[in-house]
Amino acid sequence: MKKGNSDPLTPEQKAELEALATLSGVTIDTSDARPVKDWSGAKRGVFYRVNKQLLSLRLDADLIDWFKQGGDGYQTRINAALREYVEQHRKEGP
């Protein structure tokens, strides 16, 4: 699957997706699907990626150092901390 925007759905495809969305989990026949017991080779974000935006941001040096102490992925951890803050405050209101 190539990266980028896929072609828009046809009316038939949209209708099929809407029909599938109305089915309950017990209605869908999954008898031919083998259960996955080993997820060690699974890859995250292969088919779906959240739309991210490149941003230049100035943060206090001690904050950056603290997140970097956890090793690689510090930007992801900063993003998760900001998301947690936003979700908490979204519940509380402005």
Backbone torsions as a table, in degrees:
resi	resn	phi	psi	omega
1	MET	NA	125.9	-178.4
2	LYS	-81.9	153.1	179.1
3	LYS	-76.0	158.6	178.3
4	GLY	114.5	-175.5	-179.4
5	ASN	-76.4	135.7	175.9
6	SER	-84.1	167.8	178.7
7	ASP	-64.9	148.5	177.5
8	PRO	-61.6	150.2	179.4
9	LEU	-70.1	144.1	175.1
10	THR	-77.7	161.5	176.3
11	PRO	-56.0	-36.0	178.6
12	GLU	-65.4	-42.4	178.9
13	GLN	-64.9	-41.3	177.8
14	LYS	-61.7	-43.1	179.3
15	ALA	-62.9	-40.9	179.6
16	GLU	-64.8	-42.8	178.4
17	LEU	-64.2	-40.4	178.2
18	GLU	-64.0	-40.0	178.1
19	ALA	-65.1	-40.6	178.5
20	LEU	-66.2	-36.3	-178.5
21	ALA	-65.6	-24.6	-179.1
22	THR	-82.1	-15.0	-178.9
23	LEU	-73.3	143.3	174.6
24	SER	-85.7	163.5	-178.4
25	GLY	-60.1	-31.9	-178.9
26	VAL	-76.9	-18.4	-179.2
27	THR	-79.1	-27.7	-175.9
28	ILE	-80.7	126.9	-179.2
29	ASP	-84.0	110.8	178.4
30	THR	-112.2	19.4	-175.5
31	SER	-63.5	-25.2	-179.3
32	ASP	-88.9	-1.8	179.8
33	ALA	-95.5	124.0	178.6
34	ARG	-75.6	140.1	177.7
35	PRO	-69.1	141.6	178.3
36	VAL	-91.5	121.7	-179.3
37	LYS	-106.1	-22.6	-178.0
38	ASP	-118.9	109.4	-179.1
39	TRP	-101.5	13.1	-175.0
40	SER	-63.4	-26.4	-179.9
41	GLY	-95.4	5.7	-177.6
42	ALA	-67.5	147.5	179.5
43	LYS	-122.7	134.3	179.1
44	ARG	-88.0	144.5	172.4
45	GLY	73.3	17.2	-178.7
46	VAL	-72.5	-41.2	-175.8
47	PHE	-102.8	-20.1	-178.1
48	TYR	-138.9	131.0	175.1
49	ARG	-130.9	135.9	176.0
50	VAL	-67.3	140.6	178.5
51	ASN	-69.3	115.1	179.7
52	LYS	-110.9	155.7	-177.8
53	GLN	-123.6	132.5	177.3
54	LEU	-70.6	133.0	-174.7
55	LEU	-145.0	139.1	172.0
56	SER	-97.8	124.8	-173.3
57	LEU	-137.8	134.6	178.3
58	ARG	-99.2	121.2	178.6
59	LEU	-121.5	156.3	176.9
60	ASP	-61.9	139.5	-176.1
61	ALA	-58.4	-37.5	-178.9
62	ASP	-67.3	-31.3	176.2
63	LEU	-66.8	-46.0	179.8
64	ILE	-62.1	-44.0	178.7
65	ASP	-58.9	-41.5	-178.7
66	TRP	-62.6	-45.7	179.9
67	PHE	-68.2	-36.0	-179.6
68	LYS	-69.5	-22.6	178.9
69	GLN	-60.9	-23.6	178.5
70	GLY	-79.7	-0.3	178.9
71	GLY	89.7	-160.2	-179.5
72	ASP	-57.3	151.7	179.6
73	GLY	92.5	14.5	-176.8
74	TYR	-64.8	-33.2	178.7
75	GLN	-67.2	-36.6	176.3
76	THR	-64.6	-39.5	178.4
77	ARG	-68.0	-37.1	175.9
78	ILE	-63.3	-43.6	178.6
79	ASN	-60.2	-43.4	-179.9
80	ALA	-64.6	-39.3	178.8
81	ALA	-65.6	-41.4	177.7
82	LEU	-66.1	-40.4	178.5
83	ARG	-63.2	-42.3	178.1
84	GLU	-60.8	-42.3	178.4
85	TYR	-61.1	-46.8	-178.8
86	VAL	-63.5	-44.6	-179.7
87	GLU	-62.0	-41.3	178.8
88	GLN	-62.9	-44.2	-177.8
89	HIS	-77.0	-23.1	175.8
90	ARG	-66.0	-38.2	179.3
91	LYS	-70.1	-36.8	-177.6
92	GLU	-78.8	-22.6	-175.9
93	GLY	92.6	173.5	-176.1
94	PRO	-63.9	NA	NA
